[in-house]
Amino acid sequence: MKLCDSSQVRYNTGIHSTTFLPIQRTMSTPEPPVSRSRANTGERRQEILHTLASLLERPQSEKITTALLASHLKVSEAALYRHFASKAKMYEGLIEFIEQTLFTRINRIAVELPSGLAQVEATLTLLLAFSEKNPGMTRVLTGEVLHHENERLLVRIAQLCERLEASLRQSLRLAVTHGEISSDRAITVQANLLMNIVIGRWHQFSSSQFQRRPLEHWELSWTLLKSLVRI
């Protein structure tokens, strides 16, 4: 299993379809030299996170412990702690991946789509597509696997959701400016409603053992939601 950043997902917007591609370095911007030991450390950290995310895709499996993780990696627990001070730090690594992936794409949406409603649709689609392609990450986003870990992890997920909701508010305000929405009086409520729908689909995906896809019937759902936010 590898972490998917949803960079190849195509988002259907009201204006056009946009495929977000990975940023490529050009010949004029060479990779900075990295020592072999640092490269090995980075690769090992990524391998640990990949394995943790893979284990999270099995909701009915035993509780994920450092011992279980070490056994899947065929290393000692001490080897894990050379790269992460605790299991909570491993989850922080997954949250950092989620944050970087989502907000990199959201920033591109803001640049590439002039329509506020198109930005909202693309952002919602991104959040649902990321979940669908990364089932294990969905359990992190819902906080399901964090309740028995360090409390700061739940706080960080709450802050992440607040930032996502703020992005939706910004796009809705742009929609008001462009006359796509009649009034900005309910923007805060609308953004909260949209974010709750996303979170609800994340929870449904996880609680159904990943059978109810987040993007299931999404095109029709967005048509209904769009009529609400335009009121």
MARVO-846722 format. One line per field, with one value per residue: x, y, z of N, C-alpha, C in turn; residue number from 0. Coordinates in Angstrom, 2 decimals. Example, Ala and Ser with C-alpha at 12.3 -4.5 7.8 and 13.67 -1.06 7.14 Angstrom:
BEGIN
n.px (13.19	12.85) $
n.py (-5.69	-2.25) $
n.pz (7.80	7.08) $
ca.px (12.30	13.67) $
ca.py (-4.50	-1.06) $
ca.pz (7.80	7.14) $
c.px (13.20	12.90) $
c.py (-3.30	0.03) $
c.pz (7.80	7.87) $
lonu (0	1) $
This chain:
BEGIN
n.px (0.85	0.54	0.88	-1.53	-1.79	-3.85	-3.29	-3.74	-6.41	-9.36	-11.23	-14.47	-15.80	-17.95	-17.06	-14.76	-12.84	-10.29	-7.12	-4.98	-1.59	1.51	4.08	6.75	10.29	12.49	15.19	16.69	16.44	17.99	18.02	18.86	21.94	21.85	22.81	23.66	22.94	20.98	19.09	18.45	17.31	15.05	13.70	13.17	11.48	9.30	8.57	7.72	5.47	3.90	3.36	1.95	-0.32	-1.34	-2.04	-4.09	-6.12	-7.50	-10.10	-11.20	-9.11	-6.62	-5.73	-3.61	-0.35	3.00	4.50	3.10	3.32	6.12	6.52	5.35	7.03	9.30	11.30	12.87	11.13	12.67	14.04	12.03	11.63	13.91	13.35	10.88	9.70	7.52	4.38	2.41	3.80	4.15	1.53	1.24	2.93	1.42	-0.76	0.50	1.17	-1.41	-2.31	-0.44	-0.88	-3.66	-3.92	-2.09	-3.32	-5.76	-4.91	-4.08	-6.51	-7.75	-6.25	-6.53	-9.26	-11.63	-14.25	-16.26	-18.16	-17.34	-14.86	-15.66	-16.99	-14.84	-13.12	-14.63	-14.93	-12.26	-11.69	-13.33	-12.45	-9.80	-10.16	-11.45	-9.44	-7.54	-8.13	-7.17	-6.22	-8.59	-9.60	-7.94	-8.62	-11.25	-10.74	-11.05	-9.03	-7.47	-8.32	-7.32	-4.80	-2.34	-3.84	-3.41	-3.41	-6.07	-6.87	-5.37	-6.50	-9.05	-8.38	-7.44	-9.82	-11.19	-9.64	-10.10	-12.82	-12.70	-11.50	-13.56	-15.42	-14.11	-14.17	-16.93	-17.49	-16.23	-17.91	-20.19	-19.26	-19.01	-21.61	-22.78	-23.99	-26.72	-26.62	-24.44	-25.09	-25.49	-23.16	-21.29	-22.82	-23.43	-20.89	-20.18	-22.18	-21.55	-19.00	-19.67	-21.07	-19.05	-17.45	-19.32	-19.56	-16.98	-17.05	-19.10	-17.91	-15.78	-17.15	-18.62	-16.87	-15.41	-17.09	-19.15	-18.69	-17.08	-17.52	-19.84	-22.74	-22.14	-22.27	-25.02	-25.63	-24.12	-25.45	-27.87	-26.93	-25.79	-28.01	-28.94	-26.95	-27.10	-29.28) $
n.py (-1.20	2.23	5.67	7.83	10.82	11.84	13.27	12.69	12.70	13.60	16.51	17.44	20.42	23.32	24.79	23.74	20.70	19.84	18.50	17.80	17.81	16.26	18.40	19.13	19.09	21.27	21.30	23.43	23.61	21.80	18.80	19.22	18.14	15.17	13.43	9.94	8.64	10.33	10.11	7.41	7.41	9.02	7.42	5.14	6.23	6.89	4.34	3.23	4.85	4.23	1.55	1.72	3.15	1.24	-0.84	0.45	0.24	-1.98	-2.36	-4.24	-5.49	-6.40	-4.26	-1.60	-1.68	-0.71	-3.00	-4.71	-3.22	-3.23	-5.95	-6.34	-4.84	-6.22	-5.56	-4.46	-3.10	-1.14	-0.20	1.17	3.30	4.72	6.31	7.48	9.07	8.13	6.32	8.19	10.19	9.00	8.98	11.72	12.17	11.07	12.83	15.20	14.57	14.41	17.07	18.55	17.49	18.01	20.85	21.83	21.12	22.48	25.13	25.27	24.92	27.34	29.09	28.22	28.07	30.40	30.71	30.90	28.96	26.79	26.37	25.55	23.14	21.67	21.54	20.11	17.71	16.94	16.43	14.25	12.42	12.03	10.70	8.38	7.16	6.74	4.84	4.15	6.60	7.90	6.97	8.28	10.94	10.99	10.70	8.35	6.41	7.75	8.26	6.91	7.74	10.38	13.37	15.69	15.03	14.71	17.34	18.52	17.41	18.52	21.20	21.04	20.44	22.81	24.62	23.68	24.20	26.97	27.49	26.77	28.75	30.99	30.53	30.57	33.22	34.42	33.50	34.99	37.55	37.29	37.08	34.58	33.55	34.68	36.14	36.99	36.41	33.92	32.53	31.46	29.51	27.90	26.99	25.49	23.54	22.22	21.23	19.51	17.59	16.43	15.35	13.61	11.77	10.74	9.39	7.53	5.99	4.81	3.48	1.63	-0.28	0.49	0.16	1.89	4.23	7.44	9.11	8.21	8.58	11.26	13.30	13.85	14.53	16.87	18.54	18.93	20.13	22.46	23.91	24.62	26.25	28.42	29.83) $
n.pz (0.00	-0.80	0.11	-1.11	-2.87	-4.23	-6.52	-9.15	-9.55	-11.26	-11.22	-11.58	-12.48	-12.52	-14.62	-16.02	-16.37	-14.14	-13.78	-11.24	-11.21	-10.13	-8.85	-10.89	-10.98	-12.76	-15.19	-14.45	-11.78	-9.87	-7.82	-4.41	-2.93	-1.00	1.85	2.03	4.37	5.46	3.44	3.64	6.19	5.77	3.89	5.42	7.38	5.76	4.94	7.35	7.88	5.63	6.13	8.54	7.66	5.93	7.70	9.02	7.24	7.79	9.46	11.25	12.41	14.92	17.70	16.77	17.55	18.53	18.55	16.82	14.45	14.15	13.72	11.22	9.67	10.03	11.86	14.93	17.83	18.96	16.76	15.44	17.19	16.80	14.72	15.18	18.04	19.46	19.14	18.76	17.46	15.03	14.05	13.90	11.77	9.68	9.74	9.02	6.38	5.29	5.68	4.14	1.56	1.06	1.38	-0.44	-2.83	-2.56	-2.60	-5.24	-6.53	-5.85	-7.35	-9.99	-10.62	-11.37	-10.55	-7.68	-6.78	-8.32	-7.16	-4.62	-5.24	-6.36	-4.15	-2.25	-3.67	-3.83	-1.07	-0.58	-2.49	-1.73	0.70	-0.22	-1.74	0.16	2.49	5.08	5.99	6.30	8.69	10.38	9.86	10.83	13.46	14.70	15.26	16.97	19.52	21.73	21.82	22.05	23.24	21.82	19.17	18.38	18.73	16.74	14.44	14.63	14.26	11.66	10.27	10.77	9.33	6.76	6.54	6.66	4.22	2.51	3.22	2.24	-0.53	-0.93	-0.32	-2.47	-4.44	-3.84	-4.46	-7.21	-7.92	-7.90	-5.72	-3.86	-1.43	1.32	3.87	5.04	4.83	6.69	7.96	5.74	4.90	7.15	7.06	4.64	5.29	7.34	5.94	4.42	6.51	7.57	5.45	5.48	7.95	7.44	5.44	6.85	8.99	7.58	6.94	4.77	2.60	1.76	-0.44	-0.34	-2.56	-3.63	-5.52	-5.79	-7.75	-8.13	-5.51	-5.19	-6.97	-5.63	-3.28	-4.29	-5.07	-2.60	-1.43	-3.06	-2.36) $
ca.px (0.00	1.29	0.05	-1.98	-2.07	-4.99	-2.86	-4.19	-7.87	-9.94	-12.34	-15.44	-16.30	-18.95	-16.44	-13.98	-12.25	-8.91	-6.35	-3.84	-0.44	2.61	5.02	7.98	11.47	13.04	16.64	17.33	16.31	18.42	17.83	20.00	22.59	21.40	23.69	23.01	22.34	19.74	18.14	17.99	16.42	13.78	13.04	12.68	10.33	8.19	8.16	6.96	4.16	3.15	2.90	0.91	-1.53	-1.86	-2.69	-5.31	-7.14	-8.15	-10.82	-11.52	-7.89	-6.27	-5.27	-2.30	0.68	4.34	4.95	2.48	3.94	7.49	6.48	5.06	8.23	10.39	12.35	12.57	10.47	13.72	14.33	10.97	11.83	15.02	12.79	9.75	9.80	6.35	3.35	1.73	4.60	3.85	0.25	1.50	3.49	0.30	-1.54	1.29	0.99	-2.77	-2.36	0.35	-1.54	-4.94	-3.82	-1.40	-4.34	-6.74	-4.28	-4.12	-7.91	-8.02	-5.54	-6.93	-10.69	-12.10	-15.61	-16.33	-18.88	-16.48	-13.86	-16.32	-17.19	-13.54	-12.59	-15.41	-14.57	-10.91	-11.75	-13.97	-11.60	-8.64	-10.63	-11.73	-8.19	-6.71	-9.04	-6.53	-6.16	-9.94	-9.72	-7.23	-9.44	-12.43	-10.28	-11.40	-7.87	-6.66	-8.93	-6.51	-3.45	-2.17	-4.97	-3.06	-3.72	-7.47	-6.89	-4.82	-7.51	-10.10	-7.84	-7.41	-11.18	-11.51	-8.95	-10.82	-14.07	-12.34	-11.28	-14.89	-16.00	-13.45	-14.70	-18.32	-17.46	-15.90	-19.15	-21.05	-18.66	-19.28	-23.04	-23.22	-24.83	-27.46	-26.30	-23.36	-25.56	-25.47	-21.94	-20.71	-23.67	-23.29	-19.57	-20.25	-23.02	-20.78	-17.93	-20.29	-21.41	-17.80	-17.09	-20.29	-19.21	-15.78	-17.48	-19.86	-16.92	-15.06	-18.04	-19.13	-15.70	-14.99	-18.00	-19.90	-17.68	-17.36	-17.97	-21.06	-23.83	-21.70	-22.71	-26.39	-25.58	-23.64	-26.51	-28.81	-26.26	-25.59	-29.26	-29.09	-26.02	-27.44	-30.47) $
ca.py (0.00	3.47	6.82	8.46	12.24	12.22	14.26	12.33	12.69	14.66	17.14	18.05	21.68	23.92	25.46	22.78	19.67	20.14	17.43	18.34	16.96	16.52	19.45	18.56	19.97	21.49	21.13	24.59	23.52	20.45	18.34	19.48	16.90	14.62	12.36	8.64	8.31	11.09	9.53	6.14	7.74	9.47	6.27	4.29	6.89	6.72	2.93	3.05	5.49	3.45	0.34	2.12	3.47	-0.02	-1.53	1.17	-0.12	-3.21	-1.90	-5.31	-6.12	-6.14	-2.90	-1.36	-1.37	-0.64	-4.38	-5.19	-2.48	-3.73	-7.30	-6.22	-4.27	-7.15	-4.86	-4.40	-1.88	-0.15	0.39	2.15	4.47	5.52	7.22	8.19	8.98	7.45	6.04	9.45	10.90	8.37	9.53	13.10	12.11	10.87	14.07	16.16	14.19	14.81	18.53	19.02	17.08	18.70	22.30	22.09	21.04	23.55	26.37	25.23	25.15	28.77	29.79	27.76	28.20	31.74	30.65	30.50	27.69	25.75	26.10	24.76	21.78	21.01	21.28	19.00	16.50	16.58	15.87	12.93	11.54	11.69	9.69	7.13	6.56	6.48	4.41	4.24	8.01	8.30	6.67	9.37	12.15	10.92	10.63	7.01	5.68	8.68	8.50	6.34	8.27	11.68	14.26	16.76	14.56	15.07	18.80	18.86	17.06	19.55	22.41	20.78	20.60	24.24	25.26	23.28	24.96	28.35	27.53	26.76	30.09	31.93	30.29	31.03	34.70	34.73	33.26	36.16	38.64	37.05	36.99	33.19	33.37	35.94	36.89	36.40	36.36	32.57	31.85	30.68	28.32	27.07	26.34	24.48	22.46	21.48	20.50	18.41	16.55	15.73	14.55	12.52	10.75	10.07	8.45	6.46	5.15	4.04	2.59	0.58	-1.07	1.01	-0.27	3.05	5.14	8.86	9.75	7.55	9.50	12.62	14.28	14.24	15.19	18.24	19.30	19.31	21.06	23.73	24.65	25.14	27.36	29.56	30.52) $
ca.pz (0.00	-0.73	0.37	-2.35	-2.64	-5.09	-7.49	-10.48	-9.58	-12.09	-10.53	-12.49	-11.98	-13.37	-15.75	-16.77	-15.53	-13.83	-13.20	-10.52	-11.42	-9.21	-9.25	-11.43	-10.99	-14.07	-15.25	-13.83	-10.32	-9.52	-6.46	-3.56	-2.52	0.27	2.27	1.94	5.66	5.58	2.50	4.23	7.30	5.19	3.27	6.49	7.98	4.83	4.98	8.59	7.71	4.66	6.79	9.49	6.89	5.41	8.81	9.34	6.27	8.25	10.65	12.18	12.88	16.29	17.96	16.19	18.53	17.93	18.38	15.58	13.35	14.00	13.15	9.79	9.04	10.31	12.61	16.36	18.27	19.17	15.45	15.17	18.03	16.28	13.71	15.79	19.50	19.99	18.13	18.50	16.46	13.74	13.62	13.49	10.42	8.76	9.70	8.23	4.97	4.92	5.61	2.99	0.33	0.85	1.21	-1.71	-3.89	-2.37	-3.08	-6.71	-6.91	-5.72	-8.43	-11.32	-10.86	-11.01	-10.00	-6.29	-6.66	-8.88	-6.14	-3.56	-5.75	-6.50	-2.82	-1.67	-4.41	-3.38	0.28	-0.65	-3.30	-0.91	1.64	-0.94	-2.18	1.34	3.55	6.39	6.37	6.70	10.12	11.07	9.70	11.71	14.85	15.23	15.77	17.77	20.83	22.80	21.66	22.67	22.99	20.87	17.82	18.13	18.60	15.43	13.43	14.73	13.63	10.22	9.76	10.83	8.19	5.54	6.54	6.33	2.77	1.89	3.43	1.33	-1.88	-0.94	-0.40	-3.86	-5.20	-3.61	-5.22	-8.64	-8.15	-8.00	-4.54	-3.72	-0.22	2.13	5.25	5.58	4.38	7.79	8.13	4.56	4.95	8.20	6.55	3.64	5.96	8.07	4.96	4.13	7.68	7.64	4.45	6.00	9.00	6.81	4.75	7.85	9.75	6.68	6.57	3.48	1.54	1.27	-0.97	-0.13	-3.79	-4.09	-5.90	-5.47	-8.75	-7.79	-4.20	-5.36	-7.61	-4.57	-2.37	-4.99	-5.02	-1.25	-1.16	-3.92	-1.81) $
c.px (0.87	0.34	-0.28	-2.34	-3.20	-4.59	-3.33	-5.71	-8.37	-11.17	-13.23	-16.00	-17.33	-18.37	-15.67	-13.42	-10.77	-8.24	-5.13	-2.68	0.65	3.52	6.31	9.11	11.97	14.55	17.36	17.22	16.68	18.14	19.06	20.63	22.11	22.31	22.92	22.33	21.03	18.68	17.57	17.01	15.05	13.00	12.44	11.45	9.10	7.67	7.32	5.56	3.29	2.55	1.79	-0.40	-2.17	-2.59	-4.01	-6.44	-7.86	-8.88	-11.07	-10.28	-7.63	-5.77	-3.85	-1.35	2.02	4.89	4.40	3.11	5.34	7.50	6.21	6.26	9.44	11.60	11.97	11.82	11.49	14.08	13.29	11.24	13.06	14.52	11.62	9.81	8.66	5.39	2.59	2.48	4.38	2.53	0.39	2.08	2.41	-0.54	-0.81	1.16	-0.38	-2.84	-1.64	-0.36	-2.80	-4.75	-3.00	-2.41	-5.37	-6.18	-4.28	-5.53	-8.21	-7.39	-6.17	-8.41	-11.19	-13.48	-15.60	-17.02	-18.08	-15.38	-14.44	-16.49	-15.87	-12.95	-13.31	-15.05	-13.19	-10.96	-12.34	-13.09	-10.36	-9.01	-10.81	-10.46	-7.26	-7.58	-8.43	-6.47	-7.53	-10.14	-8.95	-8.07	-10.67	-12.03	-10.50	-10.21	-7.01	-7.14	-8.10	-5.05	-3.37	-3.30	-4.66	-3.35	-5.15	-7.63	-6.41	-5.79	-8.64	-9.64	-7.77	-8.80	-11.62	-10.86	-9.65	-12.13	-13.82	-12.10	-12.61	-15.57	-15.41	-13.99	-16.14	-18.39	-17.13	-17.14	-20.13	-20.56	-19.00	-20.77	-23.57	-24.14	-25.47	-27.03	-25.21	-23.80	-25.40	-24.20	-21.34	-21.48	-23.50	-21.97	-19.56	-21.08	-22.24	-19.68	-18.50	-20.69	-20.17	-17.43	-18.04	-19.98	-17.93	-16.18	-18.24	-18.92	-16.21	-15.97	-18.63	-18.02	-15.29	-15.83	-18.78	-18.91	-18.05	-17.91	-19.23	-22.18	-23.43	-22.20	-24.12	-26.42	-25.14	-24.70	-27.52	-28.18	-26.10	-26.86	-29.48	-28.20	-26.33	-28.62	-30.07) $
c.py (1.23	4.63	7.49	9.90	12.76	13.21	13.95	12.31	13.86	15.20	17.83	19.30	22.23	24.56	24.48	21.75	19.97	18.92	18.03	17.37	17.27	17.61	18.81	19.58	20.10	21.30	22.27	24.57	22.12	20.11	18.69	18.17	16.47	13.45	11.05	8.29	9.05	10.52	8.23	6.38	8.16	8.32	5.35	4.89	6.73	5.29	2.65	3.63	4.74	2.21	0.64	2.41	2.20	-0.81	-0.86	0.85	-1.41	-2.92	-2.98	-6.00	-5.76	-4.70	-2.73	-0.89	-1.26	-2.05	-4.96	-4.53	-3.00	-5.11	-7.26	-5.67	-5.17	-6.44	-4.90	-3.11	-0.77	0.55	1.43	3.44	5.29	6.55	8.04	7.99	8.20	7.14	7.31	10.25	10.30	8.90	10.99	13.15	11.91	12.15	15.13	15.86	14.64	16.32	19.04	18.70	17.91	20.19	22.69	22.09	22.16	24.88	26.41	25.49	26.65	29.56	29.47	27.96	29.57	31.76	30.17	29.16	26.53	25.38	25.23	23.32	21.02	20.65	20.12	17.68	16.00	15.87	14.46	11.95	11.11	10.58	8.35	6.41	6.22	6.06	4.53	5.66	8.51	8.06	7.67	10.64	12.16	10.90	9.27	6.31	6.54	8.81	7.96	6.74	9.62	12.63	15.32	16.34	14.90	16.58	19.20	18.53	18.09	20.84	22.24	20.98	22.06	24.98	24.91	24.05	26.42	28.50	27.54	28.13	31.09	31.76	30.75	32.55	35.15	34.54	34.40	37.33	38.52	36.90	35.57	32.82	34.71	36.77	36.20	36.22	34.97	31.81	30.97	29.39	27.36	26.31	25.23	23.28	21.59	20.65	19.31	17.27	15.74	14.81	13.36	11.41	10.02	9.01	7.26	5.48	4.24	3.03	1.46	-0.37	-0.79	0.50	0.90	4.13	6.61	9.56	9.11	8.58	10.97	13.66	14.78	14.99	16.64	19.11	19.80	20.35	22.43	24.56	25.26	26.36	28.58	30.36	31.87) $
c.pz (0.00	-0.52	-0.94	-2.07	-3.51	-6.18	-8.90	-10.60	-10.41	-11.39	-11.54	-11.85	-12.94	-14.61	-16.63	-15.81	-15.35	-13.22	-12.53	-10.63	-10.42	-9.74	-9.71	-11.34	-12.42	-14.02	-14.56	-12.31	-9.88	-8.07	-5.62	-3.12	-1.13	0.63	2.25	3.26	5.87	4.66	3.06	5.37	6.79	4.58	4.33	7.17	7.08	4.84	6.22	8.45	6.71	5.31	7.79	8.76	6.34	6.50	9.17	8.36	6.65	9.55	11.69	12.74	14.34	16.44	17.43	17.29	17.83	17.70	17.07	14.37	13.08	13.35	11.66	9.02	9.19	10.91	14.09	16.68	18.49	17.87	15.08	15.93	17.64	15.27	14.24	17.29	20.13	18.84	17.79	17.43	15.07	13.19	13.20	12.08	9.37	8.62	8.88	6.74	4.48	4.71	4.36	1.68	0.06	0.59	-0.01	-2.84	-3.77	-2.84	-4.61	-7.22	-6.89	-6.86	-9.79	-11.64	-10.43	-10.36	-8.56	-6.09	-7.24	-7.89	-5.03	-4.02	-5.83	-5.14	-2.16	-2.35	-4.00	-2.03	0.27	-1.43	-2.50	0.07	0.94	-1.36	-1.02	2.52	4.95	6.90	6.83	8.18	10.97	11.03	10.60	13.18	15.48	15.88	16.70	19.21	21.98	22.67	22.36	22.27	21.95	19.43	17.44	17.95	17.21	14.31	13.44	14.05	12.11	9.61	9.78	9.66	6.88	5.42	6.18	4.83	2.02	2.04	2.44	-0.10	-1.98	-1.01	-1.82	-4.73	-5.04	-4.46	-6.71	-8.94	-8.29	-6.83	-4.23	-2.52	0.56	3.59	5.87	5.23	5.47	8.00	6.96	4.57	5.99	7.76	5.57	4.29	6.74	7.15	4.61	5.29	7.84	6.66	4.85	7.02	8.39	6.10	5.74	8.56	8.91	6.26	5.12	2.31	0.94	0.84	-0.72	-1.37	-4.37	-4.31	-5.67	-6.47	-8.44	-6.45	-4.35	-6.03	-6.57	-3.64	-3.01	-4.97	-3.64	-1.00	-2.00	-3.37	-1.23) $
lonu (0	1	2	3	4	5	6	7	8	9	10	11	12	13	14	15	16	17	18	19	20	21	22	23	24	25	26	27	28	29	30	31	32	33	34	35	36	37	38	39	40	41	42	43	44	45	46	47	48	49	50	51	52	53	54	55	56	57	58	59	60	61	62	63	64	65	66	67	68	69	70	71	72	73	74	75	76	77	78	79	80	81	82	83	84	85	86	87	88	89	90	91	92	93	94	95	96	97	98	99	100	101	102	103	104	105	106	107	108	109	110	111	112	113	114	115	116	117	118	119	120	121	122	123	124	125	126	127	128	129	130	131	132	133	134	135	136	137	138	139	140	141	142	143	144	145	146	147	148	149	150	151	152	153	154	155	156	157	158	159	160	161	162	163	164	165	166	167	168	169	170	171	172	173	174	175	176	177	178	179	180	181	182	183	184	185	186	187	188	189	190	191	192	193	194	195	196	197	198	199	200	201	202	203	204	205	206	207	208	209	210	211	212	213	214	215	216	217	218	219	220	221	222	223	224	225	226	227	228	229	230) $
